[in-house]
Amino acid sequence: MSGKNWLSVRVSRIAEGMHDPPYETIAANGVVVETDGSLSIRSTSGSRSLSAGLWDGFEVKRTSMPD
């Protein structure tokens, strides 16, 4: 496989409201779990960081192209 590998990251979020979705899927280039429990997701549209209190699980799948 040539070029960059892509990741599909599905994050289970702790819902803040009744209408908030229970998860979010993000096409990413990298994922890091920090020692403080925060989750950092790097993608072509920028970086996103979720503090430990905003997520409770995640699943990573490697893909050949972003979704």
PDB file with SEQRES, HELIX, SHEET and CRYST1 records, atoms N, CA, C and O in Angstrom:
SEQRES   1 A   67  MET SER GLY LYS ASN TRP LEU SER VAL ARG VAL SER ARG          
SEQRES   2 A   67  ILE ALA GLU GLY MET HIS ASP PRO PRO TYR GLU THR ILE          
SEQRES   3 A   67  ALA ALA ASN GLY VAL VAL VAL GLU THR ASP GLY SER LEU          
SEQRES   4 A   67  SER ILE ARG SER THR SER GLY SER ARG SER LEU SER ALA          
SEQRES   5 A   67  GLY LEU TRP ASP GLY PHE GLU VAL LYS ARG THR SER MET          
SEQRES   6 A   67  PRO ASP                                                      
HELIX    1 AA1 ALA A   52  LEU A   54  5                                   3    
SHEET    1 AA1 3 TYR A  23  ALA A  28  0                                        
SHEET    2 AA1 3 TRP A   6  ARG A  13 -1                                        
SHEET    3 AA1 3 TRP A  55  THR A  63 -1                                        
SHEET    1 AA2 3 GLY A  30  VAL A  33  0                                        
SHEET    2 AA2 3 LEU A  39  SER A  43 -1                                        
SHEET    3 AA2 3 GLY A  46  LEU A  50 -1                                        
CRYST1    1.000    1.000    1.000  90.00  90.00  90.00 P 1           1          
ATOM      1  N   MET A   1       0.852  -1.163   0.000  1.00  0.00           N  
ATOM      2  CA  MET A   1       0.000   0.000   0.000  1.00  0.00           C  
ATOM      3  C   MET A   1       0.904   1.235   0.000  1.00  0.00           C  
ATOM      4  O   MET A   1       1.771   1.369   0.864  1.00  0.00           O  
ATOM      5  N   SER A   2       0.707   2.124  -0.953  1.00  0.00           N  
ATOM      6  CA  SER A   2       1.518   3.328  -1.007  1.00  0.00           C  
ATOM      7  C   SER A   2       0.752   4.506  -0.437  1.00  0.00           C  
ATOM      8  O   SER A   2      -0.473   4.462  -0.323  1.00  0.00           O  
ATOM      9  N   GLY A   3       1.469   5.556  -0.080  1.00  0.00           N  
ATOM     10  CA  GLY A   3       0.819   6.741   0.467  1.00  0.00           C  
ATOM     11  C   GLY A   3       0.503   6.581   1.935  1.00  0.00           C  
ATOM     12  O   GLY A   3       0.951   5.641   2.591  1.00  0.00           O  
ATOM     13  N   LYS A   4      -0.277   7.518   2.435  1.00  0.00           N  
ATOM     14  CA  LYS A   4      -0.626   7.510   3.849  1.00  0.00           C  
ATOM     15  C   LYS A   4      -1.680   6.455   4.165  1.00  0.00           C  
ATOM     16  O   LYS A   4      -2.568   6.173   3.360  1.00  0.00           O  
ATOM     17  N   ASN A   5      -1.557   5.893   5.334  1.00  0.00           N  
ATOM     18  CA  ASN A   5      -2.623   5.061   5.854  1.00  0.00           C  
ATOM     19  C   ASN A   5      -3.637   5.969   6.535  1.00  0.00           C  
ATOM     20  O   ASN A   5      -3.270   6.968   7.154  1.00  0.00           O  
ATOM     21  N   TRP A   6      -4.875   5.629   6.422  1.00  0.00           N  
ATOM     22  CA  TRP A   6      -5.941   6.390   7.070  1.00  0.00           C  
ATOM     23  C   TRP A   6      -6.536   5.549   8.171  1.00  0.00           C  
ATOM     24  O   TRP A   6      -6.486   4.320   8.128  1.00  0.00           O  
ATOM     25  N   LEU A   7      -7.094   6.207   9.145  1.00  0.00           N  
ATOM     26  CA  LEU A   7      -7.755   5.536  10.247  1.00  0.00           C  
ATOM     27  C   LEU A   7      -9.196   6.009  10.317  1.00  0.00           C  
ATOM     28  O   LEU A   7      -9.484   7.188  10.108  1.00  0.00           O  
ATOM     29  N   SER A   8     -10.081   5.100  10.609  1.00  0.00           N  
ATOM     30  CA  SER A   8     -11.459   5.454  10.905  1.00  0.00           C  
ATOM     31  C   SER A   8     -11.599   5.295  12.414  1.00  0.00           C  
ATOM     32  O   SER A   8     -11.495   4.184  12.936  1.00  0.00           O  
ATOM     33  N   VAL A   9     -11.835   6.394  13.113  1.00  0.00           N  
ATOM     34  CA  VAL A   9     -11.898   6.390  14.573  1.00  0.00           C  
ATOM     35  C   VAL A   9     -13.347   6.611  14.993  1.00  0.00           C  
ATOM     36  O   VAL A   9     -13.941   7.646  14.690  1.00  0.00           O  
ATOM     37  N   ARG A  10     -13.901   5.644  15.682  1.00  0.00           N  
ATOM     38  CA  ARG A  10     -15.267   5.771  16.208  1.00  0.00           C  
ATOM     39  C   ARG A  10     -15.159   5.987  17.708  1.00  0.00           C  
ATOM     40  O   ARG A  10     -14.691   5.115  18.440  1.00  0.00           O  
ATOM     41  N   VAL A  11     -15.599   7.162  18.161  1.00  0.00           N  
ATOM     42  CA  VAL A  11     -15.485   7.550  19.556  1.00  0.00           C  
ATOM     43  C   VAL A  11     -16.859   7.469  20.214  1.00  0.00           C  
ATOM     44  O   VAL A  11     -17.812   8.101  19.760  1.00  0.00           O  
ATOM     45  N   SER A  12     -16.950   6.690  21.284  1.00  0.00           N  
ATOM     46  CA  SER A  12     -18.167   6.661  22.098  1.00  0.00           C  
ATOM     47  C   SER A  12     -18.098   7.851  23.037  1.00  0.00           C  
ATOM     48  O   SER A  12     -17.186   7.965  23.856  1.00  0.00           O  
ATOM     49  N   ARG A  13     -19.074   8.730  22.906  1.00  0.00           N  
ATOM     50  CA  ARG A  13     -19.048   9.958  23.700  1.00  0.00           C  
ATOM     51  C   ARG A  13     -20.030   9.875  24.862  1.00  0.00           C  
ATOM     52  O   ARG A  13     -21.066   9.214  24.785  1.00  0.00           O  
ATOM     53  N   ILE A  14     -19.680  10.551  25.918  1.00  0.00           N  
ATOM     54  CA  ILE A  14     -20.589  10.693  27.043  1.00  0.00           C  
ATOM     55  C   ILE A  14     -21.539  11.812  26.667  1.00  0.00           C  
ATOM     56  O   ILE A  14     -21.137  12.972  26.571  1.00  0.00           O  
ATOM     57  N   ALA A  15     -22.801  11.466  26.453  1.00  0.00           N  
ATOM     58  CA  ALA A  15     -23.787  12.433  25.975  1.00  0.00           C  
ATOM     59  C   ALA A  15     -24.007  13.541  26.996  1.00  0.00           C  
ATOM     60  O   ALA A  15     -24.202  13.285  28.185  1.00  0.00           O  
ATOM     61  N   GLU A  16     -23.972  14.775  26.506  1.00  0.00           N  
ATOM     62  CA  GLU A  16     -24.206  15.922  27.369  1.00  0.00           C  
ATOM     63  C   GLU A  16     -25.672  16.330  27.358  1.00  0.00           C  
ATOM     64  O   GLU A  16     -26.135  17.020  28.266  1.00  0.00           O  
ATOM     65  N   GLY A  17     -26.391  15.911  26.347  1.00  0.00           N  
ATOM     66  CA  GLY A  17     -27.801  16.258  26.230  1.00  0.00           C  
ATOM     67  C   GLY A  17     -28.583  15.111  25.624  1.00  0.00           C  
ATOM     68  O   GLY A  17     -28.009  14.160  25.095  1.00  0.00           O  
ATOM     69  N   MET A  18     -29.880  15.209  25.706  1.00  0.00           N  
ATOM     70  CA  MET A  18     -30.740  14.145  25.226  1.00  0.00           C  
ATOM     71  C   MET A  18     -30.619  13.927  23.717  1.00  0.00           C  
ATOM     72  O   MET A  18     -30.812  12.806  23.244  1.00  0.00           O  
ATOM     73  N   HIS A  19     -30.304  14.973  22.957  1.00  0.00           N  
ATOM     74  CA  HIS A  19     -30.252  14.872  21.501  1.00  0.00           C  
ATOM     75  C   HIS A  19     -28.839  14.681  20.957  1.00  0.00           C  
ATOM     76  O   HIS A  19     -28.654  14.646  19.740  1.00  0.00           O  
ATOM     77  N   ASP A  20     -27.836  14.556  21.831  1.00  0.00           N  
ATOM     78  CA  ASP A  20     -26.465  14.328  21.384  1.00  0.00           C  
ATOM     79  C   ASP A  20     -26.307  12.891  20.901  1.00  0.00           C  
ATOM     80  O   ASP A  20     -26.817  11.965  21.531  1.00  0.00           O  
ATOM     81  N   PRO A  21     -25.598  12.700  19.781  1.00  0.00           N  
ATOM     82  CA  PRO A  21     -25.382  11.326  19.297  1.00  0.00           C  
ATOM     83  C   PRO A  21     -24.465  10.563  20.259  1.00  0.00           C  
ATOM     84  O   PRO A  21     -23.604  11.167  20.898  1.00  0.00           O  
ATOM     85  N   PRO A  22     -24.643   9.249  20.365  1.00  0.00           N  
ATOM     86  CA  PRO A  22     -23.835   8.463  21.301  1.00  0.00           C  
ATOM     87  C   PRO A  22     -22.403   8.217  20.817  1.00  0.00           C  
ATOM     88  O   PRO A  22     -21.550   7.816  21.608  1.00  0.00           O  
ATOM     89  N   TYR A  23     -22.134   8.447  19.549  1.00  0.00           N  
ATOM     90  CA  TYR A  23     -20.784   8.256  19.030  1.00  0.00           C  
ATOM     91  C   TYR A  23     -20.551   9.181  17.846  1.00  0.00           C  
ATOM     92  O   TYR A  23     -21.478   9.763  17.284  1.00  0.00           O  
ATOM     93  N   GLU A  24     -19.276   9.294  17.489  1.00  0.00           N  
ATOM     94  CA  GLU A  24     -18.867  10.105  16.344  1.00  0.00           C  
ATOM     95  C   GLU A  24     -17.766   9.343  15.620  1.00  0.00           C  
ATOM     96  O   GLU A  24     -16.898   8.750  16.260  1.00  0.00           O  
ATOM     97  N   THR A  25     -17.795   9.352  14.286  1.00  0.00           N  
ATOM     98  CA  THR A  25     -16.761   8.694  13.488  1.00  0.00           C  
ATOM     99  C   THR A  25     -15.959   9.757  12.750  1.00  0.00           C  
ATOM    100  O   THR A  25     -16.524  10.641  12.105  1.00  0.00           O  
ATOM    101  N   ILE A  26     -14.615   9.661  12.853  1.00  0.00           N  
ATOM    102  CA  ILE A  26     -13.724  10.671  12.292  1.00  0.00           C  
ATOM    103  C   ILE A  26     -12.663   9.971  11.436  1.00  0.00           C  
ATOM    104  O   ILE A  26     -12.069   8.986  11.874  1.00  0.00           O  
ATOM    105  N   ALA A  27     -12.422  10.475  10.212  1.00  0.00           N  
ATOM    106  CA  ALA A  27     -11.312   9.995   9.384  1.00  0.00           C  
ATOM    107  C   ALA A  27     -10.056  10.684   9.889  1.00  0.00           C  
ATOM    108  O   ALA A  27     -10.023  11.910   9.996  1.00  0.00           O  
ATOM    109  N   ALA A  28      -9.022   9.910  10.203  1.00  0.00           N  
ATOM    110  CA  ALA A  28      -7.850  10.471  10.871  1.00  0.00           C  
ATOM    111  C   ALA A  28      -6.545   9.926  10.303  1.00  0.00           C  
ATOM    112  O   ALA A  28      -6.512   8.903   9.619  1.00  0.00           O  
ATOM    113  N   ASN A  29      -5.461  10.656  10.618  1.00  0.00           N  
ATOM    114  CA  ASN A  29      -4.103  10.214  10.296  1.00  0.00           C  
ATOM    115  C   ASN A  29      -3.390   9.678  11.532  1.00  0.00           C  
ATOM    116  O   ASN A  29      -2.413   8.938  11.412  1.00  0.00           O  
ATOM    117  N   GLY A  30      -3.869  10.046  12.717  1.00  0.00           N  
ATOM    118  CA  GLY A  30      -3.217   9.611  13.944  1.00  0.00           C  
ATOM    119  C   GLY A  30      -4.125   9.771  15.156  1.00  0.00           C  
ATOM    120  O   GLY A  30      -5.002  10.634  15.198  1.00  0.00           O  
ATOM    121  N   VAL A  31      -3.883   8.906  16.145  1.00  0.00           N  
ATOM    122  CA  VAL A  31      -4.651   8.928  17.386  1.00  0.00           C  
ATOM    123  C   VAL A  31      -3.680   8.754  18.544  1.00  0.00           C  
ATOM    124  O   VAL A  31      -2.793   7.902  18.496  1.00  0.00           O  
ATOM    125  N   VAL A  32      -3.851   9.564  19.586  1.00  0.00           N  
ATOM    126  CA  VAL A  32      -2.995   9.470  20.772  1.00  0.00           C  
ATOM    127  C   VAL A  32      -3.876   9.549  22.010  1.00  0.00           C  
ATOM    128  O   VAL A  32      -4.731  10.427  22.124  1.00  0.00           O  
ATOM    129  N   VAL A  33      -3.656   8.613  22.943  1.00  0.00           N  
ATOM    130  CA  VAL A  33      -4.289   8.695  24.254  1.00  0.00           C  
ATOM    131  C   VAL A  33      -3.222   9.205  25.213  1.00  0.00           C  
ATOM    132  O   VAL A  33      -2.199   8.551  25.415  1.00  0.00           O  
ATOM    133  N   GLU A  34      -3.460  10.365  25.799  1.00  0.00           N  
ATOM    134  CA  GLU A  34      -2.498  10.991  26.709  1.00  0.00           C  
ATOM    135  C   GLU A  34      -2.619  10.376  28.099  1.00  0.00           C  
ATOM    136  O   GLU A  34      -3.617   9.729  28.413  1.00  0.00           O  
ATOM    137  N   THR A  35      -1.605  10.580  28.923  1.00  0.00           N  
ATOM    138  CA  THR A  35      -1.609  10.015  30.275  1.00  0.00           C  
ATOM    139  C   THR A  35      -2.704  10.609  31.157  1.00  0.00           C  
ATOM    140  O   THR A  35      -3.099   9.987  32.143  1.00  0.00           O  
ATOM    141  N   ASP A  36      -3.200  11.799  30.822  1.00  0.00           N  
ATOM    142  CA  ASP A  36      -4.290  12.392  31.608  1.00  0.00           C  
ATOM    143  C   ASP A  36      -5.663  11.894  31.156  1.00  0.00           C  
ATOM    144  O   ASP A  36      -6.683  12.330  31.689  1.00  0.00           O  
ATOM    145  N   GLY A  37      -5.697  10.983  30.176  1.00  0.00           N  
ATOM    146  CA  GLY A  37      -6.945  10.409  29.707  1.00  0.00           C  
ATOM    147  C   GLY A  37      -7.568  11.130  28.526  1.00  0.00           C  
ATOM    148  O   GLY A  37      -8.618  10.714  28.036  1.00  0.00           O  
ATOM    149  N   SER A  38      -6.946  12.195  28.061  1.00  0.00           N  
ATOM    150  CA  SER A  38      -7.489  12.899  26.895  1.00  0.00           C  
ATOM    151  C   SER A  38      -7.163  12.121  25.623  1.00  0.00           C  
ATOM    152  O   SER A  38      -6.171  11.396  25.556  1.00  0.00           O  
ATOM    153  N   LEU A  39      -8.013  12.288  24.625  1.00  0.00           N  
ATOM    154  CA  LEU A  39      -7.873  11.598  23.350  1.00  0.00           C  
ATOM    155  C   LEU A  39      -7.618  12.648  22.275  1.00  0.00           C  
ATOM    156  O   LEU A  39      -8.437  13.547  22.084  1.00  0.00           O  
ATOM    157  N   SER A  40      -6.491  12.545  21.572  1.00  0.00           N  
ATOM    158  CA  SER A  40      -6.149  13.488  20.505  1.00  0.00           C  
ATOM    159  C   SER A  40      -6.257  12.769  19.171  1.00  0.00           C  
ATOM    160  O   SER A  40      -5.712  11.681  18.988  1.00  0.00           O  
ATOM    161  N   ILE A  41      -6.976  13.401  18.236  1.00  0.00           N  
ATOM    162  CA  ILE A  41      -7.189  12.821  16.913  1.00  0.00           C  
ATOM    163  C   ILE A  41      -6.689  13.822  15.882  1.00  0.00           C  
ATOM    164  O   ILE A  41      -7.131  14.971  15.864  1.00  0.00           O  
ATOM    165  N   ARG A  42      -5.763  13.388  15.020  1.00  0.00           N  
ATOM    166  CA  ARG A  42      -5.187  14.248  13.987  1.00  0.00           C  
ATOM    167  C   ARG A  42      -5.756  13.852  12.633  1.00  0.00           C  
ATOM    168  O   ARG A  42      -5.744  12.677  12.265  1.00  0.00           O  
ATOM    169  N   SER A  43      -6.258  14.845  11.887  1.00  0.00           N  
ATOM    170  CA  SER A  43      -6.797  14.584  10.551  1.00  0.00           C  
ATOM    171  C   SER A  43      -6.348  15.696   9.607  1.00  0.00           C  
ATOM    172  O   SER A  43      -5.684  16.644  10.026  1.00  0.00           O  
ATOM    173  N   THR A  44      -6.711  15.576   8.342  1.00  0.00           N  
ATOM    174  CA  THR A  44      -6.311  16.600   7.376  1.00  0.00           C  
ATOM    175  C   THR A  44      -7.013  17.925   7.641  1.00  0.00           C  
ATOM    176  O   THR A  44      -6.528  18.975   7.219  1.00  0.00           O  
ATOM    177  N   SER A  45      -8.139  17.889   8.327  1.00  0.00           N  
ATOM    178  CA  SER A  45      -8.862  19.136   8.628  1.00  0.00           C  
ATOM    179  C   SER A  45      -8.422  19.750   9.951  1.00  0.00           C  
ATOM    180  O   SER A  45      -9.005  20.742  10.388  1.00  0.00           O  
ATOM    181  N   GLY A  46      -7.409  19.184  10.595  1.00  0.00           N  
ATOM    182  CA  GLY A  46      -6.897  19.731  11.845  1.00  0.00           C  
ATOM    183  C   GLY A  46      -6.868  18.677  12.934  1.00  0.00           C  
ATOM    184  O   GLY A  46      -7.120  17.497  12.691  1.00  0.00           O  
ATOM    185  N   SER A  47      -6.557  19.125  14.135  1.00  0.00           N  
ATOM    186  CA  SER A  47      -6.499  18.227  15.283  1.00  0.00           C  
ATOM    187  C   SER A  47      -7.698  18.456  16.181  1.00  0.00           C  
ATOM    188  O   SER A  47      -8.263  19.548  16.237  1.00  0.00           O  
ATOM    189  N   ARG A  48      -8.060  17.418  16.868  1.00  0.00           N  
ATOM    190  CA  ARG A  48      -9.183  17.497  17.798  1.00  0.00           C  
ATOM    191  C   ARG A  48      -8.783  16.788  19.074  1.00  0.00           C  
ATOM    192  O   ARG A  48      -8.209  15.700  19.033  1.00  0.00           O  
ATOM    193  N   SER A  49      -9.080  17.395  20.199  1.00  0.00           N  
ATOM    194  CA  SER A  49      -8.751  16.797  21.485  1.00  0.00           C  
ATOM    195  C   SER A  49     -10.002  16.704  22.332  1.00  0.00           C  
ATOM    196  O   SER A  49     -10.744  17.677  22.465  1.00  0.00           O  
ATOM    197  N   LEU A  50     -10.237  15.536  22.904  1.00  0.00           N  
ATOM    198  CA  LEU A  50     -11.374  15.311  23.786  1.00  0.00           C  
ATOM    199  C   LEU A  50     -10.844  15.010  25.183  1.00  0.00           C  
ATOM    200  O   LEU A  50     -10.036  14.098  25.360  1.00  0.00           O  
ATOM    201  N   SER A  51     -11.291  15.768  26.165  1.00  0.00           N  
ATOM    202  CA  SER A  51     -10.837  15.521  27.534  1.00  0.00           C  
ATOM    203  C   SER A  51     -11.404  14.194  28.029  1.00  0.00           C  
ATOM    204  O   SER A  51     -12.355  13.660  27.458  1.00  0.00           O  
ATOM    205  N   ALA A  52     -10.813  13.677  29.087  1.00  0.00           N  
ATOM    206  CA  ALA A  52     -11.188  12.360  29.606  1.00  0.00           C  
ATOM    207  C   ALA A  52     -12.672  12.275  29.962  1.00  0.00           C  
ATOM    208  O   ALA A  52     -13.252  11.192  29.888  1.00  0.00           O  
ATOM    209  N   GLY A  53     -13.290  13.371  30.340  1.00  0.00           N  
ATOM    210  CA  GLY A  53     -14.696  13.355  30.722  1.00  0.00           C  
ATOM    211  C   GLY A  53     -15.673  13.377  29.559  1.00  0.00           C  
ATOM    212  O   GLY A  53     -16.881  13.276  29.772  1.00  0.00           O  
ATOM    213  N   LEU A  54     -15.174  13.508  28.324  1.00  0.00           N  
ATOM    214  CA  LEU A  54     -16.061  13.600  27.164  1.00  0.00           C  
ATOM    215  C   LEU A  54     -16.176  12.309  26.357  1.00  0.00           C  
ATOM    216  O   LEU A  54     -17.036  12.202  25.483  1.00  0.00           O  
ATOM    217  N   TRP A  55     -15.329  11.341  26.636  1.00  0.00           N  
ATOM    218  CA  TRP A  55     -15.405  10.087  25.877  1.00  0.00           C  
ATOM    219  C   TRP A  55     -15.230   8.912  26.836  1.00  0.00           C  
ATOM    220  O   TRP A  55     -14.615   9.044  27.894  1.00  0.00           O  
ATOM    221  N   ASP A  56     -15.778   7.764  26.450  1.00  0.00           N  
ATOM    222  CA  ASP A  56     -15.622   6.590  27.308  1.00  0.00           C  
ATOM    223  C   ASP A  56     -15.093   5.362  26.574  1.00  0.00           C  
ATOM    224  O   ASP A  56     -14.889   4.315  27.188  1.00  0.00           O  
ATOM    225  N   GLY A  57     -14.867   5.480  25.257  1.00  0.00           N  
ATOM    226  CA  GLY A  57     -14.295   4.385  24.501  1.00  0.00           C  
ATOM    227  C   GLY A  57     -14.064   4.788  23.061  1.00  0.00           C  
ATOM    228  O   GLY A  57     -14.643   5.761  22.578  1.00  0.00           O  
ATOM    229  N   PHE A  58     -13.205   4.029  22.367  1.00  0.00           N  
ATOM    230  CA  PHE A  58     -12.979   4.297  20.950  1.00  0.00           C  
ATOM    231  C   PHE A  58     -12.555   3.025  20.245  1.00  0.00           C  
ATOM    232  O   PHE A  58     -12.043   2.090  20.860  1.00  0.00           O  
ATOM    233  N   GLU A  59     -12.781   3.011  18.938  1.00  0.00           N  
ATOM    234  CA  GLU A  59     -12.411   1.888  18.078  1.00  0.00           C  
ATOM    235  C   GLU A  59     -11.667   2.462  16.877  1.00  0.00           C  
ATOM    236  O   GLU A  59     -12.105   3.447  16.282  1.00  0.00           O  
ATOM    237  N   VAL A  60     -10.553   1.850  16.525  1.00  0.00           N  
ATOM    238  CA  VAL A  60      -9.751   2.324  15.397  1.00  0.00           C  
ATOM    239  C   VAL A  60      -9.674   1.227  14.348  1.00  0.00           C  
ATOM    240  O   VAL A  60      -9.378   0.073  14.658  1.00  0.00           O  
ATOM    241  N   LYS A  61      -9.946   1.605  13.095  1.00  0.00           N  
ATOM    242  CA  LYS A  61      -9.796   0.697  11.959  1.00  0.00           C  
ATOM    243  C   LYS A  61      -8.904   1.370  10.931  1.00  0.00           C  
ATOM    244  O   LYS A  61      -9.061   2.559  10.653  1.00  0.00           O  
ATOM    245  N   ARG A  62      -7.977   0.621  10.371  1.00  0.00           N  
ATOM    246  CA  ARG A  62      -7.121   1.155   9.314  1.00  0.00           C  
ATOM    247  C   ARG A  62      -7.850   1.020   7.987  1.00  0.00           C  
ATOM    248  O   ARG A  62      -8.422  -0.029   7.691  1.00  0.00           O  
ATOM    249  N   THR A  63      -7.829   2.083   7.188  1.00  0.00           N  
ATOM    250  CA  THR A  63      -8.464   2.075   5.874  1.00  0.00           C  
ATOM    251  C   THR A  63      -7.469   2.584   4.845  1.00  0.00           C  
ATOM    252  O   THR A  63      -6.458   3.183   5.208  1.00  0.00           O  
ATOM    253  N   SER A  64      -7.739   2.355   3.571  1.00  0.00           N  
ATOM    254  CA  SER A  64      -6.837   2.831   2.525  1.00  0.00           C  
ATOM    255  C   SER A  64      -7.166   4.249   2.087  1.00  0.00           C  
ATOM    256  O   SER A  64      -6.321   4.929   1.505  1.00  0.00           O  
ATOM    257  N   MET A  65      -8.385   4.703   2.361  1.00  0.00           N  
ATOM    258  CA  MET A  65      -8.806   6.044   1.982  1.00  0.00           C  
ATOM    259  C   MET A  65      -9.715   6.602   3.069  1.00  0.00           C  
ATOM    260  O   MET A  65     -10.366   5.833   3.777  1.00  0.00           O  
ATOM    261  N   PRO A  66      -9.775   7.922   3.216  1.00  0.00           N  
ATOM    262  CA  PRO A  66     -10.685   8.470   4.219  1.00  0.00           C  
ATOM    263  C   PRO A  66     -12.139   8.280   3.815  1.00  0.00           C  
ATOM    264  O   PRO A  66     -12.469   8.221   2.631  1.00  0.00           O  
ATOM    265  N   ASP A  67     -13.003   8.184   4.827  1.00  0.00           N  
ATOM    266  CA  ASP A  67     -14.438   8.045   4.580  1.00  0.00           C  
ATOM    267  C   ASP A  67     -15.040   9.347   4.118  1.00  0.00           C  
ATOM    268  O   ASP A  67     -16.242   9.416   3.862  1.00  0.00           O  
TER     269      ASP A  67                                                      
END                                                                             
